[in-house]
């Protein structure tokens, strides 16, 4: 049985890095108190593979790739058979490597709440990759460390562009694909959302005329917003060139007629198990669950959705609930032939 290495953003692991999960492949047991987790936990619980979860909230694609390669290299040297799953977050997210010496000089350490430090090697130092996210219009509230705000603003105002971030992300995916090919590692890549076509938002076609029309759009019609396929990729010659080098056969996409390159967010939206006339529903996203998401299939009355829609507090775009991750693993990931 292959051991599975997973990495991505908070869709893979909603918390900070966990050394046990990365170095020892520990999957937390269901205890009725802790959150159930995401697809790495669902893989282990359904198919018993040992899973190394290198995901982290705020993670970029580049550090996701680097952590996967580091873990895979170690396990291969131990004689293990491994497979890889990369969950791509937004291609616009940037991370920057800062050794401790630089952190001291600039006085930018110590803010793990807003800007997390991905130190996946766990070498005992605070060297690591600062997860800056999308560095456009950095606000003063970007971090509680004002020196870190200055650094982020400087990068954002002088060096950041959406195009350069995409190029960096695609280059790292190419690095992962080549690493897996050379080492004969089965792998699969899937995206958080449709990331290649304009406009980036909205994702869903929702009739906001009234509460009933919104409910009908989200729970019954489940249509996607119109996008021009691959329009962002084709808008820049260097992005288009690099994108053309990717082995898209190793990606999982929704492949819907109206959302060919859709990701897990669109899949969950489309696979909503609610049927017209049901009196209850299972939340699509963690953000729609009261308290800690510890139940496998929480159920709420439909009136709760209607009340939230009335108050503009319902959003079908969020972190998939564990029920839908489990559904995804058993209906889609099982087909990938990497488990």
Backbone torsions as a table, in degrees:
resi	resn	phi	psi	omega
1	UNK	NA	131.3	-178.5
2	UNK	-74.7	147.9	171.9
3	UNK	-93.0	137.7	-170.5
4	UNK	-106.8	130.2	176.4
5	UNK	-108.0	121.8	-179.0
6	UNK	-120.4	143.4	173.6
7	UNK	-151.5	154.3	180.0
8	UNK	169.8	-158.5	-178.5
9	UNK	-94.0	-148.9	-178.9
10	UNK	-66.6	-13.6	173.7
11	UNK	-68.6	-23.9	177.9
12	UNK	-94.7	-39.5	177.1
13	UNK	-152.2	116.3	-173.1
14	UNK	-73.5	-8.8	-174.2
15	UNK	-108.9	-168.4	174.1
16	UNK	-78.2	175.0	179.7
17	UNK	-60.0	141.9	178.3
18	UNK	-118.9	115.4	-173.7
19	UNK	-61.8	-39.3	179.0
20	UNK	-62.4	-40.4	-178.6
21	UNK	-69.3	-31.5	-176.7
22	UNK	-87.3	-43.9	-174.8
23	UNK	-87.4	-32.4	-174.2
24	UNK	-114.9	-3.1	179.8
25	UNK	64.6	38.5	-178.9
26	UNK	-83.4	128.3	173.3
27	UNK	-109.0	121.4	-178.5
28	UNK	-59.7	142.1	176.5
29	UNK	-75.7	157.6	174.1
30	UNK	-75.8	118.6	-175.9
31	UNK	-121.0	1.9	179.8
32	UNK	78.1	-0.4	-179.2
33	UNK	-121.3	-46.7	-178.1
34	UNK	-81.0	151.0	175.8
35	UNK	-57.1	146.7	-175.1
36	UNK	-69.2	-29.1	178.0
37	UNK	107.7	-148.8	-171.7
38	UNK	-137.0	-153.7	-176.8
39	UNK	-65.1	-33.2	177.7
40	UNK	-60.0	-41.8	178.8
41	UNK	-67.6	-39.1	179.3
42	UNK	-64.6	-36.9	176.7
43	UNK	-60.6	-49.5	-178.2
44	UNK	-63.4	-44.2	-175.3
45	UNK	-70.3	-29.7	-179.1
46	UNK	-88.8	-38.4	-170.6
47	UNK	-120.4	-2.8	172.5
48	UNK	72.2	6.1	175.1
49	UNK	-63.8	144.3	169.9
50	UNK	-72.4	130.1	-173.4
51	UNK	-123.7	130.5	175.9
52	UNK	-102.9	110.1	-175.9
53	UNK	-99.2	103.5	180.0
54	UNK	-102.1	20.1	178.0
55	UNK	-73.3	159.6	178.9
56	UNK	-159.0	138.6	176.9
57	UNK	-59.8	129.6	-179.7
58	UNK	90.0	-3.4	-175.5
59	UNK	-60.4	146.5	172.9
60	UNK	-95.8	167.3	176.2
61	UNK	-64.1	-39.6	-176.3
62	UNK	-62.3	-46.4	-179.3
63	UNK	-74.1	-27.7	173.7
64	UNK	-60.5	-45.9	180.0
65	UNK	-64.0	-47.2	-177.2
66	UNK	-62.7	-38.4	178.9
67	UNK	-68.8	-38.0	176.8
68	UNK	-60.4	-48.3	-178.3
69	UNK	-61.6	-40.7	179.4
70	UNK	-62.0	-46.8	-179.8
71	UNK	-66.8	-44.4	-178.8
72	UNK	-61.4	-42.6	179.8
73	UNK	-60.5	-42.9	179.4
74	UNK	-64.1	-45.8	-176.8
75	UNK	-69.3	-36.2	177.1
76	UNK	-63.0	-39.7	178.8
77	UNK	-67.0	-23.1	176.6
78	UNK	-87.1	1.6	178.2
79	UNK	82.6	17.0	-178.8
80	UNK	-83.5	150.9	169.5
81	UNK	-94.2	124.7	-173.7
82	UNK	-127.7	156.8	168.4
83	UNK	-129.0	161.5	-173.6
84	UNK	-129.0	138.4	171.0
85	UNK	-128.0	121.6	174.8
86	UNK	-108.9	122.3	172.7
87	UNK	-99.3	113.9	-177.8
88	UNK	-81.1	124.7	171.9
89	UNK	-82.5	-162.9	176.1
90	UNK	-59.5	136.0	180.0
91	UNK	-72.4	-7.8	-179.0
92	UNK	-87.8	-10.2	-176.8
93	UNK	-72.7	139.0	-179.6
94	UNK	-121.6	145.2	171.9
95	UNK	-129.2	152.1	-178.9
96	UNK	-132.7	133.6	-179.8
97	UNK	-83.0	123.6	177.8
98	UNK	-126.1	111.9	173.2
99	UNK	-67.6	162.6	-178.2
100	UNK	-56.2	-39.1	-179.0
101	UNK	-58.1	-41.3	178.5
102	UNK	-69.2	-40.1	179.5
103	UNK	-60.6	-38.6	179.5
104	UNK	-69.4	-46.1	-179.2
105	UNK	-58.4	-43.5	-176.9
106	UNK	-92.0	-6.7	-179.2
107	UNK	53.9	56.7	-174.8
108	UNK	-121.0	10.0	-178.5
109	UNK	-83.9	171.5	168.1
110	UNK	90.5	6.1	179.6
111	UNK	-112.2	82.5	179.5
112	UNK	-87.6	-6.4	-178.0
113	UNK	-82.6	-39.9	-177.6
114	UNK	-102.8	-43.1	-178.8
115	UNK	-122.2	102.4	-173.9
116	UNK	-84.7	145.8	-179.0
117	UNK	-100.9	112.5	178.3
118	UNK	-86.4	100.8	178.4
119	UNK	-114.6	64.3	-171.0
120	UNK	-62.7	-15.1	178.3
121	UNK	-77.1	-20.5	-178.7
122	UNK	48.3	53.9	-176.5
123	UNK	-91.2	7.1	178.5
124	UNK	92.8	-8.2	178.8
125	UNK	-105.2	175.7	175.5
126	UNK	-100.4	11.8	171.9
127	UNK	-57.7	142.1	178.1
128	UNK	172.4	-178.5	-176.2
129	UNK	-100.7	115.0	179.1
130	UNK	-77.9	126.2	-177.3
131	UNK	-88.4	100.4	-175.0
132	UNK	-89.3	-16.6	-178.3
133	UNK	73.7	-150.6	179.1
134	UNK	-88.0	112.5	-169.1
135	UNK	-91.7	49.2	173.2
136	UNK	-109.4	134.4	179.9
137	UNK	55.9	56.4	178.7
138	UNK	-67.1	126.9	-178.2
139	UNK	-94.4	169.7	177.7
140	UNK	-67.7	-18.0	179.2
141	UNK	-92.8	11.3	-180.0
142	UNK	-56.1	-37.2	-179.7
143	UNK	-153.1	155.8	174.3
144	UNK	-81.1	-3.7	174.3
145	UNK	-98.8	107.5	-174.3
146	UNK	-63.3	-30.4	178.0
147	UNK	-68.3	-35.7	177.2
148	UNK	-68.5	-34.8	175.6
149	UNK	-61.0	-42.3	179.8
150	UNK	-61.8	-44.4	179.0
151	UNK	-62.3	-46.1	-178.9
152	UNK	-63.5	-41.7	178.8
153	UNK	-64.5	-40.1	-179.9
154	UNK	-62.7	-44.1	178.6
155	UNK	-66.7	-44.8	-177.1
156	UNK	-63.8	-40.4	-176.3
157	UNK	-80.6	-25.9	-172.7
158	UNK	-113.9	-22.7	-173.2
159	UNK	-125.2	-21.7	-171.8
160	UNK	-84.8	139.2	165.9
161	UNK	-148.5	153.5	177.8
162	UNK	-57.1	-42.6	-177.4
163	UNK	-63.6	-43.9	-179.3
164	UNK	-66.7	-34.3	177.9
165	UNK	-66.4	-41.5	177.2
166	UNK	-62.4	-43.2	180.0
167	UNK	-60.8	-44.0	178.9
168	UNK	-62.4	-42.3	-179.9
169	UNK	-65.1	-44.7	-178.8
170	UNK	-66.5	-38.8	177.5
171	UNK	-58.7	-42.1	-179.8
172	UNK	-70.0	-34.2	175.0
173	UNK	-64.8	-40.2	175.9
174	UNK	-61.5	-39.2	176.9
175	UNK	-59.8	-45.3	179.5
176	UNK	-64.7	-43.5	-179.1
177	UNK	-62.6	-41.4	178.8
178	UNK	-67.5	-40.0	178.0
179	UNK	-60.6	-46.3	-179.2
180	UNK	-66.4	-38.2	179.4
181	UNK	-64.8	-46.6	-179.0
182	UNK	-62.3	-39.0	-176.5
183	UNK	-95.9	8.1	177.3
184	UNK	54.3	46.3	179.8
185	UNK	-99.8	121.7	173.4
186	UNK	-64.3	139.2	-178.0
187	UNK	-152.9	161.3	174.9
188	UNK	-147.2	147.4	-179.1
189	UNK	-125.5	135.5	172.3
190	UNK	-138.2	157.9	-173.1
191	UNK	-106.3	155.7	176.3
192	UNK	-66.2	-47.3	178.5
193	UNK	-144.6	174.3	172.1
194	UNK	-64.7	116.1	-170.6
195	UNK	-117.5	6.3	-170.7
196	UNK	-114.3	-6.6	-172.0
197	UNK	-126.9	149.2	179.4
198	UNK	-100.7	150.5	-5.6
199	UNK	-75.6	153.1	179.7
200	UNK	-65.8	-32.0	179.3
201	UNK	-136.8	151.2	0.2
202	UNK	-78.9	167.0	177.6
203	UNK	-86.8	-35.8	-171.0
204	UNK	-116.7	150.1	176.8
205	UNK	-91.9	106.5	-175.4
206	UNK	-123.4	130.6	177.1
207	UNK	-86.7	107.6	-176.1
208	UNK	-90.4	18.2	-176.7
209	UNK	-60.5	-41.3	177.1
210	UNK	-160.1	178.2	-177.2
211	UNK	-61.0	-43.5	-177.9
212	UNK	-64.0	-40.7	-179.9
213	UNK	-69.0	-34.7	176.2
214	UNK	-65.1	-46.1	179.9
215	UNK	-60.3	-44.7	-179.6
216	UNK	-61.8	-41.2	179.4
217	UNK	-62.1	-45.3	-172.4
218	UNK	-79.7	-41.7	-170.6
219	UNK	-99.1	-18.3	-175.8
220	UNK	-119.1	-53.7	-175.8
221	UNK	-76.0	-42.9	173.3
222	UNK	50.9	54.8	-179.5
223	UNK	-101.3	154.6	-179.6
224	UNK	-99.1	151.1	177.0
225	UNK	-64.9	149.6	-179.5
226	UNK	-72.4	131.0	176.7
227	UNK	-134.6	150.6	174.5
228	UNK	-89.1	113.0	-170.5
229	UNK	-54.5	126.8	178.5
230	UNK	59.6	21.9	-176.1
231	UNK	-65.7	-35.1	177.6
232	UNK	-72.4	-43.4	178.8
233	UNK	-56.6	-42.7	-177.0
234	UNK	-79.0	-5.3	-177.0
235	UNK	-80.5	-14.9	-178.1
236	UNK	-132.1	127.8	-174.6
237	UNK	-64.5	-33.2	-177.8
238	UNK	-77.6	-37.4	174.1
239	UNK	-64.1	-44.8	179.7
240	UNK	-60.3	-42.1	179.7
241	UNK	-63.0	-47.6	-179.1
242	UNK	-68.2	-40.3	178.6
243	UNK	-59.7	-36.0	179.3
244	UNK	-67.0	-17.1	178.3
245	UNK	-85.5	-14.9	-179.2
246	UNK	-69.4	145.1	173.2
247	UNK	-89.2	91.6	-175.2
248	UNK	-69.0	-15.3	175.8
249	UNK	-66.2	-19.5	179.1
250	UNK	-91.3	2.0	174.8
251	UNK	-96.0	149.0	165.7
252	UNK	-101.9	128.6	174.5
253	UNK	-126.0	157.4	177.8
254	UNK	-59.7	-39.0	177.4
255	UNK	58.2	34.8	173.8
256	UNK	-81.0	149.9	-178.7
257	UNK	-54.4	-35.1	-178.2
258	UNK	-102.6	3.1	180.0
259	UNK	-156.7	66.7	-172.5
260	UNK	-58.2	-42.5	-175.1
261	UNK	-100.7	27.6	-179.9
262	UNK	-64.7	156.7	-179.5
263	UNK	-110.8	-159.2	-176.5
264	UNK	-64.9	-34.0	-179.9
265	UNK	-61.3	-44.8	178.4
266	UNK	-69.5	-35.2	178.9
267	UNK	-62.3	-46.7	179.8
268	UNK	-60.9	-43.5	179.6
269	UNK	-58.7	-44.2	-177.6
270	UNK	-72.1	-31.6	-174.6
271	UNK	-92.1	10.8	176.3
272	UNK	-45.7	122.1	-174.4
273	UNK	-81.9	-2.3	176.9
274	UNK	-61.6	139.1	174.4
275	UNK	-121.3	142.5	-175.8
276	UNK	-51.3	123.1	-179.4
277	UNK	104.4	-14.5	176.8
278	UNK	-60.5	145.3	179.4
279	UNK	-92.1	-12.9	-180.0
280	UNK	-134.4	166.8	178.5
281	UNK	-145.5	158.9	173.7
282	UNK	-102.8	125.2	-177.0
283	UNK	-55.7	137.3	176.0
284	UNK	-73.5	-35.4	-171.7
285	UNK	-128.1	154.2	-179.6
286	UNK	-60.1	-35.0	-177.5
287	UNK	-63.2	-15.8	180.0
288	UNK	-98.2	9.0	179.5
289	UNK	-102.8	134.7	177.2
290	UNK	-75.5	125.9	177.2
291	UNK	72.5	-159.4	-179.3
292	UNK	-69.0	132.4	179.2
293	UNK	-76.9	81.3	-175.7
294	UNK	-106.4	-12.0	179.0
295	UNK	-91.5	141.2	179.6
296	UNK	-65.5	-43.5	-177.6
297	UNK	-137.2	76.2	177.4
298	UNK	-66.0	145.3	179.9
299	UNK	-126.0	138.1	178.3
300	UNK	-132.1	153.0	177.3
301	UNK	-68.3	147.4	-179.9
302	UNK	-60.0	-31.5	180.0
303	UNK	-57.9	-30.0	178.6
304	UNK	-61.2	-41.6	177.2
305	UNK	-64.0	-45.5	-178.7
306	UNK	-61.2	-39.5	177.6
307	UNK	-65.0	-41.5	179.1
308	UNK	-65.7	-40.3	177.6
309	UNK	-63.1	-39.9	178.2
310	UNK	-60.9	-36.3	-177.9
311	UNK	-93.9	7.9	-178.3
312	UNK	56.8	37.5	-178.0
313	UNK	-120.1	15.6	178.1
314	UNK	-111.2	127.8	-179.3
315	UNK	-136.9	116.9	179.8
316	UNK	-76.8	-3.0	179.8
317	UNK	-100.6	107.4	-179.7
318	UNK	-168.5	-160.3	179.0
319	UNK	-80.2	122.3	-177.6
320	UNK	-54.6	140.0	176.1
321	UNK	-70.8	159.3	-175.2
322	UNK	-61.4	-34.2	178.4
323	UNK	-55.2	-43.3	-177.4
324	UNK	-78.1	-29.8	172.5
325	UNK	-63.8	-44.1	178.7
326	UNK	-61.1	-42.1	177.7
327	UNK	-61.2	-44.2	-179.7
328	UNK	-63.4	-44.2	-179.6
329	UNK	-62.0	-44.7	-175.3
330	UNK	-79.0	-22.0	-177.9
331	UNK	-106.0	-25.4	-176.9
332	UNK	-116.2	-54.1	-176.4
333	UNK	-61.7	-31.4	179.8
334	UNK	-60.2	-24.7	-179.5
335	UNK	-81.5	-11.9	-171.5
336	UNK	-75.8	-12.9	177.9
337	UNK	58.4	39.9	177.1
338	UNK	-122.3	-6.5	-176.9
339	UNK	-86.5	NA	NA
